[in-house]
Each structure stands twice: as C-alpha cells, then as structure tokens.
C-alpha cells in the first residue's frame, strides 16, 4: 500500500467543505488536511458544540476521505508575529478583537 495522497483545503476555503470533499474524491485524493478558515474547520465551534467534530467526520466519511491533519496556519502565525494591520484580514474577529497586538497574540495562543 502506498502513501495516502491528501489535499490541504486552505487554497479552496472559498468553497463549502462538502463541495470540496466531493471534488477531492473525484480528483482521487485519499484524505484532507482541514484548514481552520472558511467552513472547513472552526475551532470555536469545535469547542462550543459537542456534535461539531462528529459532523465533520461524518461529512468526510460520506466521501470516503480520511482526516490526516487540522491546520491552523493563519491564527497560529499570530501567536508570535509582530501584529500589524495586515493581520486583520487573515484572523477571525474573535482573535483580532480590538487589534491591540498583545491581545491578538494572547487570543491567538
């Protein structure tokens, strides 16, 4: 058995996850690395809704796709970055907050 071929969903965040899963399966991928933007994986929802992760798994199962990783590149960047106005467009509002750099770093962490 060869290595699984996976797709990072970040480049496709403008598509709904279900549409992307259908396409990924049609393209021949074995699984995905879910990006934490778009509706692909939302950390705040995973923390606040006990059914959220299972629903994501069910969606992947529907298309016979495996989940190999969850990627939090954009918010993860803000943990140690020197925060400036450019971050506002890549961060969710609950992380950006008032834009105060120390607060952004803390919320990102």
Jmol script that loads the backbone (N, CA, C; Angstrom):
load data "model"
ATOM      1  N   UNK A   1       0.852  -1.191   0.000  1.00  0.00           N
ATOM      2  CA  UNK A   1       0.000   0.000   0.000  1.00  0.00           C
ATOM      3  C   UNK A   1       0.891   1.246   0.000  1.00  0.00           C
ATOM      4  N   UNK A   2       0.608   2.142  -0.904  1.00  0.00           N
ATOM      5  CA  UNK A   2       1.358   3.390  -0.993  1.00  0.00           C
ATOM      6  C   UNK A   2       0.924   4.384   0.063  1.00  0.00           C
ATOM      7  N   UNK A   3       1.594   5.480   0.060  1.00  0.00           N
ATOM      8  CA  UNK A   3       1.230   6.567   0.980  1.00  0.00           C
ATOM      9  C   UNK A   3      -0.074   7.202   0.529  1.00  0.00           C
ATOM     10  N   UNK A   4      -0.876   7.642   1.485  1.00  0.00           N
ATOM     11  CA  UNK A   4      -2.114   8.328   1.105  1.00  0.00           C
ATOM     12  C   UNK A   4      -1.805   9.675   0.460  1.00  0.00           C
ATOM     13  N   UNK A   5      -2.619  10.043  -0.483  1.00  0.00           N
ATOM     14  CA  UNK A   5      -2.485  11.332  -1.153  1.00  0.00           C
ATOM     15  C   UNK A   5      -3.555  12.243  -0.567  1.00  0.00           C
ATOM     16  N   UNK A   6      -3.110  13.363  -0.003  1.00  0.00           N
ATOM     17  CA  UNK A   6      -4.038  14.255   0.704  1.00  0.00           C
ATOM     18  C   UNK A   6      -4.050  15.646   0.080  1.00  0.00           C
ATOM     19  N   UNK A   7      -5.088  16.375   0.403  1.00  0.00           N
ATOM     20  CA  UNK A   7      -5.281  17.730  -0.101  1.00  0.00           C
ATOM     21  C   UNK A   7      -5.412  18.683   1.077  1.00  0.00           C
ATOM     22  N   UNK A   8      -4.606  19.745   1.078  1.00  0.00           N
ATOM     23  CA  UNK A   8      -4.770  20.819   2.061  1.00  0.00           C
ATOM     24  C   UNK A   8      -5.904  21.703   1.572  1.00  0.00           C
ATOM     25  N   UNK A   9      -6.902  21.941   2.413  1.00  0.00           N
ATOM     26  CA  UNK A   9      -8.106  22.636   1.966  1.00  0.00           C
ATOM     27  C   UNK A   9      -7.997  24.155   1.961  1.00  0.00           C
ATOM     28  N   UNK A  10      -6.905  24.708   2.494  1.00  0.00           N
ATOM     29  CA  UNK A  10      -6.789  26.159   2.613  1.00  0.00           C
ATOM     30  C   UNK A  10      -6.905  26.910   1.306  1.00  0.00           C
ATOM     31  N   UNK A  11      -6.339  26.361   0.246  1.00  0.00           N
ATOM     32  CA  UNK A  11      -6.408  27.043  -1.056  1.00  0.00           C
ATOM     33  C   UNK A  11      -7.826  27.050  -1.612  1.00  0.00           C
ATOM     34  N   UNK A  12      -8.687  26.250  -1.015  1.00  0.00           N
ATOM     35  CA  UNK A  12     -10.062  26.101  -1.503  1.00  0.00           C
ATOM     36  C   UNK A  12     -11.076  26.629  -0.482  1.00  0.00           C
ATOM     37  N   UNK A  13     -10.656  27.507   0.417  1.00  0.00           N
ATOM     38  CA  UNK A  13     -11.518  27.949   1.511  1.00  0.00           C
ATOM     39  C   UNK A  13     -12.737  28.730   1.047  1.00  0.00           C
ATOM     40  N   UNK A  14     -12.730  29.161  -0.218  1.00  0.00           N
ATOM     41  CA  UNK A  14     -13.913  29.851  -0.730  1.00  0.00           C
ATOM     42  C   UNK A  14     -15.017  28.864  -1.101  1.00  0.00           C
ATOM     43  N   UNK A  15     -14.713  27.570  -1.116  1.00  0.00           N
ATOM     44  CA  UNK A  15     -15.721  26.541  -1.383  1.00  0.00           C
ATOM     45  C   UNK A  15     -16.241  25.981  -0.074  1.00  0.00           C
ATOM     46  N   UNK A  16     -17.494  25.611  -0.059  1.00  0.00           N
ATOM     47  CA  UNK A  16     -18.044  24.897   1.091  1.00  0.00           C
ATOM     48  C   UNK A  16     -17.302  23.576   1.213  1.00  0.00           C
ATOM     49  N   UNK A  17     -17.119  23.113   2.440  1.00  0.00           N
ATOM     50  CA  UNK A  17     -16.372  21.884   2.649  1.00  0.00           C
ATOM     51  C   UNK A  17     -17.011  20.711   1.910  1.00  0.00           C
ATOM     52  N   UNK A  18     -18.316  20.626   1.914  1.00  0.00           N
ATOM     53  CA  UNK A  18     -18.941  19.489   1.221  1.00  0.00           C
ATOM     54  C   UNK A  18     -18.621  19.504  -0.269  1.00  0.00           C
ATOM     55  N   UNK A  19     -18.677  20.674  -0.887  1.00  0.00           N
ATOM     56  CA  UNK A  19     -18.330  20.761  -2.313  1.00  0.00           C
ATOM     57  C   UNK A  19     -16.882  20.330  -2.533  1.00  0.00           C
ATOM     58  N   UNK A  20     -15.990  20.754  -1.652  1.00  0.00           N
ATOM     59  CA  UNK A  20     -14.588  20.397  -1.784  1.00  0.00           C
ATOM     60  C   UNK A  20     -14.374  18.896  -1.569  1.00  0.00           C
ATOM     61  N   UNK A  21     -15.073  18.310  -0.611  1.00  0.00           N
ATOM     62  CA  UNK A  21     -14.947  16.862  -0.383  1.00  0.00           C
ATOM     63  C   UNK A  21     -15.366  16.077  -1.621  1.00  0.00           C
ATOM     64  N   UNK A  22     -16.444  16.483  -2.222  1.00  0.00           N
ATOM     65  CA  UNK A  22     -16.907  15.810  -3.434  1.00  0.00           C
ATOM     66  C   UNK A  22     -15.840  15.906  -4.524  1.00  0.00           C
ATOM     67  N   UNK A  23     -15.294  17.095  -4.707  1.00  0.00           N
ATOM     68  CA  UNK A  23     -14.260  17.294  -5.731  1.00  0.00           C
ATOM     69  C   UNK A  23     -12.991  16.507  -5.389  1.00  0.00           C
ATOM     70  N   UNK A  24     -12.586  16.533  -4.129  1.00  0.00           N
ATOM     71  CA  UNK A  24     -11.369  15.823  -3.725  1.00  0.00           C
ATOM     72  C   UNK A  24     -11.491  14.332  -4.030  1.00  0.00           C
ATOM     73  N   UNK A  25     -12.647  13.769  -3.748  1.00  0.00           N
ATOM     74  CA  UNK A  25     -12.853  12.345  -4.044  1.00  0.00           C
ATOM     75  C   UNK A  25     -12.820  12.105  -5.552  1.00  0.00           C
ATOM     76  N   UNK A  26     -13.479  12.981  -6.314  1.00  0.00           N
ATOM     77  CA  UNK A  26     -13.474  12.850  -7.778  1.00  0.00           C
ATOM     78  C   UNK A  26     -12.050  12.963  -8.323  1.00  0.00           C
ATOM     79  N   UNK A  27     -11.225  13.806  -7.707  1.00  0.00           N
ATOM     80  CA  UNK A  27      -9.845  14.005  -8.154  1.00  0.00           C
ATOM     81  C   UNK A  27      -8.939  12.842  -7.749  1.00  0.00           C
ATOM     82  N   UNK A  28      -9.432  11.961  -6.856  1.00  0.00           N
ATOM     83  CA  UNK A  28      -8.665  10.791  -6.455  1.00  0.00           C
ATOM     84  C   UNK A  28      -7.905  10.905  -5.148  1.00  0.00           C
ATOM     85  N   UNK A  29      -8.167  11.933  -4.354  1.00  0.00           N
ATOM     86  CA  UNK A  29      -7.486  12.085  -3.069  1.00  0.00           C
ATOM     87  C   UNK A  29      -7.998  11.056  -2.063  1.00  0.00           C
ATOM     88  N   UNK A  30      -7.108  10.668  -1.144  1.00  0.00           N
ATOM     89  CA  UNK A  30      -7.458   9.732  -0.082  1.00  0.00           C
ATOM     90  C   UNK A  30      -7.960  10.438   1.169  1.00  0.00           C
ATOM     91  N   UNK A  31      -7.591  11.691   1.326  1.00  0.00           N
ATOM     92  CA  UNK A  31      -7.979  12.420   2.518  1.00  0.00           C
ATOM     93  C   UNK A  31      -7.616  13.876   2.416  1.00  0.00           C
ATOM     94  N   UNK A  32      -7.813  14.579   3.533  1.00  0.00           N
ATOM     95  CA  UNK A  32      -7.602  16.023   3.556  1.00  0.00           C
ATOM     96  C   UNK A  32      -6.860  16.449   4.815  1.00  0.00           C
ATOM     97  N   UNK A  33      -6.274  17.630   4.716  1.00  0.00           N
ATOM     98  CA  UNK A  33      -5.797  18.397   5.856  1.00  0.00           C
ATOM     99  C   UNK A  33      -6.716  19.601   5.914  1.00  0.00           C
ATOM    100  N   UNK A  34      -7.562  19.654   6.926  1.00  0.00           N
ATOM    101  CA  UNK A  34      -8.553  20.729   7.021  1.00  0.00           C
ATOM    102  C   UNK A  34      -7.935  22.033   7.482  1.00  0.00           C
ATOM    103  N   UNK A  35      -8.218  23.085   6.746  1.00  0.00           N
ATOM    104  CA  UNK A  35      -7.808  24.432   7.142  1.00  0.00           C
ATOM    105  C   UNK A  35      -8.810  24.992   8.145  1.00  0.00           C
ATOM    106  N   UNK A  36      -8.332  25.811   9.038  1.00  0.00           N
ATOM    107  CA  UNK A  36      -9.201  26.465  10.022  1.00  0.00           C
ATOM    108  C   UNK A  36      -9.644  27.823   9.505  1.00  0.00           C
ATOM    109  N   UNK A  37     -10.216  27.828   8.332  1.00  0.00           N
ATOM    110  CA  UNK A  37     -10.876  29.007   7.799  1.00  0.00           C
ATOM    111  C   UNK A  37     -11.917  28.546   6.811  1.00  0.00           C
ATOM    112  N   UNK A  38     -12.736  29.494   6.341  1.00  0.00           N
ATOM    113  CA  UNK A  38     -13.925  29.080   5.602  1.00  0.00           C
ATOM    114  C   UNK A  38     -14.791  28.272   6.556  1.00  0.00           C
ATOM    115  N   UNK A  39     -15.571  27.344   6.003  1.00  0.00           N
ATOM    116  CA  UNK A  39     -16.367  26.484   6.883  1.00  0.00           C
ATOM    117  C   UNK A  39     -15.695  25.125   7.065  1.00  0.00           C
ATOM    118  N   UNK A  40     -14.415  25.039   6.717  1.00  0.00           N
ATOM    119  CA  UNK A  40     -13.734  23.748   6.736  1.00  0.00           C
ATOM    120  C   UNK A  40     -13.540  23.226   8.151  1.00  0.00           C
ATOM    121  N   UNK A  41     -13.013  24.045   9.042  1.00  0.00           N
ATOM    122  CA  UNK A  41     -12.941  23.676  10.457  1.00  0.00           C
ATOM    123  C   UNK A  41     -12.864  24.951  11.269  1.00  0.00           C
ATOM    124  N   UNK A  42     -13.808  25.112  12.185  1.00  0.00           N
ATOM    125  CA  UNK A  42     -13.882  26.313  13.009  1.00  0.00           C
ATOM    126  C   UNK A  42     -13.644  25.912  14.462  1.00  0.00           C
ATOM    127  N   UNK A  43     -12.487  26.297  14.973  1.00  0.00           N
ATOM    128  CA  UNK A  43     -12.060  25.879  16.301  1.00  0.00           C
ATOM    129  C   UNK A  43     -13.073  26.300  17.364  1.00  0.00           C
ATOM    130  N   UNK A  44     -13.576  27.523  17.267  1.00  0.00           N
ATOM    131  CA  UNK A  44     -14.530  27.984  18.285  1.00  0.00           C
ATOM    132  C   UNK A  44     -15.780  27.119  18.301  1.00  0.00           C
ATOM    133  N   UNK A  45     -16.240  26.669  17.152  1.00  0.00           N
ATOM    134  CA  UNK A  45     -17.417  25.784  17.099  1.00  0.00           C
ATOM    135  C   UNK A  45     -17.085  24.398  17.638  1.00  0.00           C
ATOM    136  N   UNK A  46     -15.883  23.921  17.353  1.00  0.00           N
ATOM    137  CA  UNK A  46     -15.470  22.612  17.879  1.00  0.00           C
ATOM    138  C   UNK A  46     -15.442  22.627  19.405  1.00  0.00           C
ATOM    139  N   UNK A  47     -15.078  23.772  19.976  1.00  0.00           N
ATOM    140  CA  UNK A  47     -15.019  23.889  21.428  1.00  0.00           C
ATOM    141  C   UNK A  47     -16.388  24.081  22.074  1.00  0.00           C
ATOM    142  N   UNK A  48     -17.315  24.680  21.332  1.00  0.00           N
ATOM    143  CA  UNK A  48     -18.600  25.023  21.948  1.00  0.00           C
ATOM    144  C   UNK A  48     -19.744  24.070  21.589  1.00  0.00           C
ATOM    145  N   UNK A  49     -19.557  23.205  20.592  1.00  0.00           N
ATOM    146  CA  UNK A  49     -20.630  22.325  20.130  1.00  0.00           C
ATOM    147  C   UNK A  49     -20.139  20.885  20.163  1.00  0.00           C
ATOM    148  N   UNK A  50     -20.698  20.099  21.052  1.00  0.00           N
ATOM    149  CA  UNK A  50     -20.258  18.709  21.226  1.00  0.00           C
ATOM    150  C   UNK A  50     -20.471  17.838  19.986  1.00  0.00           C
ATOM    151  N   UNK A  51     -21.298  18.271  19.059  1.00  0.00           N
ATOM    152  CA  UNK A  51     -21.568  17.464  17.861  1.00  0.00           C
ATOM    153  C   UNK A  51     -20.743  17.906  16.650  1.00  0.00           C
ATOM    154  N   UNK A  52     -20.069  19.026  16.764  1.00  0.00           N
ATOM    155  CA  UNK A  52     -19.386  19.632  15.612  1.00  0.00           C
ATOM    156  C   UNK A  52     -18.357  18.693  14.971  1.00  0.00           C
ATOM    157  N   UNK A  53     -17.441  18.171  15.757  1.00  0.00           N
ATOM    158  CA  UNK A  53     -16.377  17.322  15.197  1.00  0.00           C
ATOM    159  C   UNK A  53     -16.947  16.049  14.575  1.00  0.00           C
ATOM    160  N   UNK A  54     -17.934  15.462  15.218  1.00  0.00           N
ATOM    161  CA  UNK A  54     -18.550  14.261  14.646  1.00  0.00           C
ATOM    162  C   UNK A  54     -19.230  14.565  13.315  1.00  0.00           C
ATOM    163  N   UNK A  55     -19.828  15.737  13.193  1.00  0.00           N
ATOM    164  CA  UNK A  55     -20.457  16.099  11.921  1.00  0.00           C
ATOM    165  C   UNK A  55     -19.409  16.285  10.826  1.00  0.00           C
ATOM    166  N   UNK A  56     -18.264  16.846  11.164  1.00  0.00           N
ATOM    167  CA  UNK A  56     -17.172  16.962  10.182  1.00  0.00           C
ATOM    168  C   UNK A  56     -16.699  15.573   9.769  1.00  0.00           C
ATOM    169  N   UNK A  57     -16.518  14.682  10.736  1.00  0.00           N
ATOM    170  CA  UNK A  57     -16.107  13.303  10.434  1.00  0.00           C
ATOM    171  C   UNK A  57     -17.141  12.609   9.547  1.00  0.00           C
ATOM    172  N   UNK A  58     -18.417  12.794   9.870  1.00  0.00           N
ATOM    173  CA  UNK A  58     -19.477  12.180   9.060  1.00  0.00           C
ATOM    174  C   UNK A  58     -19.421  12.669   7.619  1.00  0.00           C
ATOM    175  N   UNK A  59     -19.158  13.955   7.434  1.00  0.00           N
ATOM    176  CA  UNK A  59     -19.062  14.507   6.082  1.00  0.00           C
ATOM    177  C   UNK A  59     -17.891  13.867   5.332  1.00  0.00           C
ATOM    178  N   UNK A  60     -16.747  13.753   5.987  1.00  0.00           N
ATOM    179  CA  UNK A  60     -15.596  13.114   5.342  1.00  0.00           C
ATOM    180  C   UNK A  60     -15.897  11.651   5.032  1.00  0.00           C
ATOM    181  N   UNK A  61     -16.543  10.962   5.961  1.00  0.00           N
ATOM    182  CA  UNK A  61     -16.915   9.556   5.733  1.00  0.00           C
ATOM    183  C   UNK A  61     -17.841   9.409   4.532  1.00  0.00           C
ATOM    184  N   UNK A  62     -18.745  10.361   4.369  1.00  0.00           N
ATOM    185  CA  UNK A  62     -19.682  10.327   3.241  1.00  0.00           C
ATOM    186  C   UNK A  62     -18.940  10.243   1.908  1.00  0.00           C
ATOM    187  N   UNK A  63     -17.766  10.870   1.852  1.00  0.00           N
ATOM    188  CA  UNK A  63     -16.971  10.879   0.620  1.00  0.00           C
ATOM    189  C   UNK A  63     -15.756   9.951   0.716  1.00  0.00           C
ATOM    190  N   UNK A  64     -15.762   9.090   1.728  1.00  0.00           N
ATOM    191  CA  UNK A  64     -14.685   8.117   1.928  1.00  0.00           C
ATOM    192  C   UNK A  64     -13.317   8.797   1.961  1.00  0.00           C
ATOM    193  N   UNK A  65     -13.243   9.892   2.709  1.00  0.00           N
ATOM    194  CA  UNK A  65     -11.996  10.634   2.873  1.00  0.00           C
ATOM    195  C   UNK A  65     -11.542  10.537   4.325  1.00  0.00           C
ATOM    196  N   UNK A  66     -10.254  10.448   4.520  1.00  0.00           N
ATOM    197  CA  UNK A  66      -9.665  10.419   5.857  1.00  0.00           C
ATOM    198  C   UNK A  66      -9.202  11.822   6.229  1.00  0.00           C
ATOM    199  N   UNK A  67      -9.163  12.089   7.520  1.00  0.00           N
ATOM    200  CA  UNK A  67      -8.637  13.351   8.035  1.00  0.00           C
ATOM    201  C   UNK A  67      -7.235  13.090   8.565  1.00  0.00           C
ATOM    202  N   UNK A  68      -6.238  13.723   7.960  1.00  0.00           N
ATOM    203  CA  UNK A  68      -4.855  13.491   8.352  1.00  0.00           C
ATOM    204  C   UNK A  68      -4.292  14.605   9.224  1.00  0.00           C
ATOM    205  N   UNK A  69      -4.872  15.800   9.142  1.00  0.00           N
ATOM    206  CA  UNK A  69      -4.366  16.916   9.947  1.00  0.00           C
ATOM    207  C   UNK A  69      -5.385  18.044   9.954  1.00  0.00           C
ATOM    208  N   UNK A  70      -5.275  18.874  10.965  1.00  0.00           N
ATOM    209  CA  UNK A  70      -6.035  20.120  11.036  1.00  0.00           C
ATOM    210  C   UNK A  70      -4.999  21.231  11.076  1.00  0.00           C
ATOM    211  N   UNK A  71      -5.121  22.176  10.170  1.00  0.00           N
ATOM    212  CA  UNK A  71      -4.123  23.221  10.021  1.00  0.00           C
ATOM    213  C   UNK A  71      -4.664  24.560  10.484  1.00  0.00           C
ATOM    214  N   UNK A  72      -3.932  25.182  11.361  1.00  0.00           N
ATOM    215  CA  UNK A  72      -4.339  26.479  11.898  1.00  0.00           C
ATOM    216  C   UNK A  72      -3.285  27.531  11.570  1.00  0.00           C
ATOM    217  N   UNK A  73      -2.824  27.534  10.316  1.00  0.00           N
ATOM    218  CA  UNK A  73      -1.735  28.409   9.911  1.00  0.00           C
ATOM    219  C   UNK A  73      -1.985  29.885  10.222  1.00  0.00           C
ATOM    220  N   UNK A  74      -3.142  30.388   9.850  1.00  0.00           N
ATOM    221  CA  UNK A  74      -3.355  31.831   9.959  1.00  0.00           C
ATOM    222  C   UNK A  74      -3.384  32.296  11.405  1.00  0.00           C
ATOM    223  N   UNK A  75      -4.169  31.642  12.234  1.00  0.00           N
ATOM    224  CA  UNK A  75      -4.210  32.046  13.648  1.00  0.00           C
ATOM    225  C   UNK A  75      -2.889  31.697  14.320  1.00  0.00           C
ATOM    226  N   UNK A  76      -2.309  30.569  13.974  1.00  0.00           N
ATOM    227  CA  UNK A  76      -1.036  30.164  14.558  1.00  0.00           C
ATOM    228  C   UNK A  76       0.065  31.174  14.307  1.00  0.00           C
ATOM    229  N   UNK A  77       0.032  31.784  13.140  1.00  0.00           N
ATOM    230  CA  UNK A  77       1.004  32.817  12.806  1.00  0.00           C
ATOM    231  C   UNK A  77       0.960  33.971  13.799  1.00  0.00           C
ATOM    232  N   UNK A  78      -0.235  34.293  14.258  1.00  0.00           N
ATOM    233  CA  UNK A  78      -0.424  35.465  15.107  1.00  0.00           C
ATOM    234  C   UNK A  78       0.024  35.231  16.550  1.00  0.00           C
ATOM    235  N   UNK A  79       0.430  34.017  16.880  1.00  0.00           N
ATOM    236  CA  UNK A  79       0.879  33.751  18.247  1.00  0.00           C
ATOM    237  C   UNK A  79       2.155  34.534  18.554  1.00  0.00           C
ATOM    238  N   UNK A  80       3.095  34.528  17.629  1.00  0.00           N
ATOM    239  CA  UNK A  80       4.389  35.186  17.877  1.00  0.00           C
ATOM    240  C   UNK A  80       4.705  36.320  16.911  1.00  0.00           C
ATOM    241  N   UNK A  81       3.864  36.536  15.914  1.00  0.00           N
ATOM    242  CA  UNK A  81       4.104  37.622  14.959  1.00  0.00           C
ATOM    243  C   UNK A  81       4.092  38.981  15.644  1.00  0.00           C
ATOM    244  N   UNK A  82       4.792  39.930  15.029  1.00  0.00           N
ATOM    245  CA  UNK A  82       4.607  41.336  15.374  1.00  0.00           C
ATOM    246  C   UNK A  82       3.341  41.763  14.647  1.00  0.00           C
ATOM    247  N   UNK A  83       2.296  41.975  15.385  1.00  0.00           N
ATOM    248  CA  UNK A  83       0.965  42.208  14.813  1.00  0.00           C
ATOM    249  C   UNK A  83       0.878  43.601  14.210  1.00  0.00           C
ATOM    250  N   UNK A  84       0.318  43.653  12.992  1.00  0.00           N
ATOM    251  CA  UNK A  84       0.024  44.930  12.353  1.00  0.00           C
ATOM    252  C   UNK A  84      -1.297  44.800  11.600  1.00  0.00           C
ATOM    253  N   UNK A  85      -1.672  45.841  10.895  1.00  0.00           N
ATOM    254  CA  UNK A  85      -2.993  45.901  10.246  1.00  0.00           C
ATOM    255  C   UNK A  85      -3.218  44.773   9.245  1.00  0.00           C
ATOM    256  N   UNK A  86      -2.165  44.211   8.667  1.00  0.00           N
ATOM    257  CA  UNK A  86      -2.324  43.127   7.695  1.00  0.00           C
ATOM    258  C   UNK A  86      -2.963  41.891   8.310  1.00  0.00           C
ATOM    259  N   UNK A  87      -2.779  41.710   9.607  1.00  0.00           N
ATOM    260  CA  UNK A  87      -3.334  40.535  10.271  1.00  0.00           C
ATOM    261  C   UNK A  87      -4.861  40.569  10.339  1.00  0.00           C
ATOM    262  N   UNK A  88      -5.427  41.760  10.318  1.00  0.00           N
ATOM    263  CA  UNK A  88      -6.881  41.869  10.472  1.00  0.00           C
ATOM    264  C   UNK A  88      -7.623  41.067   9.409  1.00  0.00           C
ATOM    265  N   UNK A  89      -7.099  41.024   8.186  1.00  0.00           N
ATOM    266  CA  UNK A  89      -7.814  40.326   7.105  1.00  0.00           C
ATOM    267  C   UNK A  89      -7.626  38.813   7.139  1.00  0.00           C
ATOM    268  N   UNK A  90      -6.660  38.310   7.919  1.00  0.00           N
ATOM    269  CA  UNK A  90      -6.457  36.863   7.959  1.00  0.00           C
ATOM    270  C   UNK A  90      -6.918  36.219   9.257  1.00  0.00           C
ATOM    271  N   UNK A  91      -7.319  37.034  10.227  1.00  0.00           N
ATOM    272  CA  UNK A  91      -7.716  36.489  11.520  1.00  0.00           C
ATOM    273  C   UNK A  91      -9.222  36.585  11.722  1.00  0.00           C
ATOM    274  N   UNK A  92      -9.797  35.599  12.415  1.00  0.00           N
ATOM    275  CA  UNK A  92     -11.214  35.712  12.765  1.00  0.00           C
ATOM    276  C   UNK A  92     -11.407  36.891  13.727  1.00  0.00           C
ATOM    277  N   UNK A  93     -12.564  37.504  13.708  1.00  0.00           N
ATOM    278  CA  UNK A  93     -12.819  38.656  14.582  1.00  0.00           C
ATOM    279  C   UNK A  93     -12.572  38.377  16.062  1.00  0.00           C
ATOM    280  N   UNK A  94     -12.856  37.160  16.534  1.00  0.00           N
ATOM    281  CA  UNK A  94     -12.657  36.879  17.956  1.00  0.00           C
ATOM    282  C   UNK A  94     -11.170  36.823  18.323  1.00  0.00           C
ATOM    283  N   UNK A  95     -10.292  36.632  17.347  1.00  0.00           N
ATOM    284  CA  UNK A  95      -8.850  36.689  17.613  1.00  0.00           C
ATOM    285  C   UNK A  95      -8.339  38.114  17.431  1.00  0.00           C
ATOM    286  N   UNK A  96      -8.794  38.784  16.383  1.00  0.00           N
ATOM    287  CA  UNK A  96      -8.353  40.158  16.136  1.00  0.00           C
ATOM    288  C   UNK A  96      -8.795  41.073  17.268  1.00  0.00           C
ATOM    289  N   UNK A  97     -10.037  40.944  17.714  1.00  0.00           N
ATOM    290  CA  UNK A  97     -10.549  41.792  18.798  1.00  0.00           C
ATOM    291  C   UNK A  97     -10.430  43.254  18.446  1.00  0.00           C
ATOM    292  N   UNK A  98      -9.774  44.033  19.322  1.00  0.00           N
ATOM    293  CA  UNK A  98      -9.594  45.472  19.090  1.00  0.00           C
ATOM    294  C   UNK A  98      -8.304  45.772  18.326  1.00  0.00           C
ATOM    295  N   UNK A  99      -7.566  44.720  17.966  1.00  0.00           N
ATOM    296  CA  UNK A  99      -6.333  44.909  17.210  1.00  0.00           C
ATOM    297  C   UNK A  99      -5.113  45.218  18.054  1.00  0.00           C
ATOM    298  N   UNK A 100      -5.287  45.331  19.365  1.00  0.00           N
ATOM    299  CA  UNK A 100      -4.137  45.570  20.228  1.00  0.00           C
ATOM    300  C   UNK A 100      -3.187  44.376  20.088  1.00  0.00           C
ATOM    301  N   UNK A 101      -1.942  44.598  19.677  1.00  0.00           N
ATOM    302  CA  UNK A 101      -1.019  43.479  19.384  1.00  0.00           C
ATOM    303  C   UNK A 101      -0.876  42.459  20.512  1.00  0.00           C
ATOM    304  N   UNK A 102      -0.737  42.914  21.755  1.00  0.00           N
ATOM    305  CA  UNK A 102      -0.601  41.955  22.857  1.00  0.00           C
ATOM    306  C   UNK A 102      -1.849  41.094  22.999  1.00  0.00           C
ATOM    307  N   UNK A 103      -3.010  41.714  22.849  1.00  0.00           N
ATOM    308  CA  UNK A 103      -4.266  40.971  22.947  1.00  0.00           C
ATOM    309  C   UNK A 103      -4.425  39.980  21.796  1.00  0.00           C
ATOM    310  N   UNK A 104      -4.024  40.389  20.599  1.00  0.00           N
ATOM    311  CA  UNK A 104      -4.104  39.497  19.449  1.00  0.00           C
ATOM    312  C   UNK A 104      -3.207  38.278  19.687  1.00  0.00           C
ATOM    313  N   UNK A 105      -1.984  38.514  20.142  1.00  0.00           N
ATOM    314  CA  UNK A 105      -1.067  37.388  20.440  1.00  0.00           C
ATOM    315  C   UNK A 105      -1.663  36.448  21.473  1.00  0.00           C
ATOM    316  N   UNK A 106      -2.245  37.004  22.536  1.00  0.00           N
ATOM    317  CA  UNK A 106      -2.827  36.160  23.602  1.00  0.00           C
ATOM    318  C   UNK A 106      -4.018  35.356  23.074  1.00  0.00           C
ATOM    319  N   UNK A 107      -4.921  36.028  22.346  1.00  0.00           N
ATOM    320  CA  UNK A 107      -6.104  35.313  21.843  1.00  0.00           C
ATOM    321  C   UNK A 107      -5.715  34.244  20.824  1.00  0.00           C
ATOM    322  N   UNK A 108      -4.695  34.525  20.023  1.00  0.00           N
ATOM    323  CA  UNK A 108      -4.243  33.540  19.042  1.00  0.00           C
ATOM    324  C   UNK A 108      -3.673  32.309  19.739  1.00  0.00           C
ATOM    325  N   UNK A 109      -2.962  32.550  20.832  1.00  0.00           N
ATOM    326  CA  UNK A 109      -2.398  31.417  21.584  1.00  0.00           C
ATOM    327  C   UNK A 109      -3.501  30.605  22.227  1.00  0.00           C
TER     328      UNK A 109
END
end "model"
wireframe off; spacefill off
backbone 0.3
color backbone group
